[in-house]
Amino acid sequence: MPMGLVRGLPVGLSFIGAAYAEQRLLDAGLAYEQAAGISNKPDFRATVDSGPELEGQRP
């Protein structure tokens, strides 16, 4: 599930559980999403090194 942005690109968080624990995992994901207020939408850059906040910078 989305958990934020790094250098303008989305990063995710994984929930892992036992077999047949799908509902518990979905509930945990929903609770995290609501508590964190996640609403980031990616802008589909070709590479992590592009974008307005990185113009003119070298790693």
Residue, then its C-alpha position, 0 to 999 in steps of 0.5 A: m500500500p502507498m506510504g509516501l514519496v521519496r524523491g517524488l516517487p511513491v514507496g509502499l508498505s507491505f503487510i504480511g500475515a499467516a495463511y487465510a488472514e486476508q481480512r485481518l490484513l485488509d483491516a490493518g491496511l485500511a486502518y493504516e491508510q485512514a490514520a496516515g491520511i495517505s493521498n499521494k498520487p504518482d506523476f509517472r516520471a521516467t526516472v528517479d533523477s528527473g523532476p522539478e525539485l532535482e533540476g540542476q542537482r547531481p547525486 
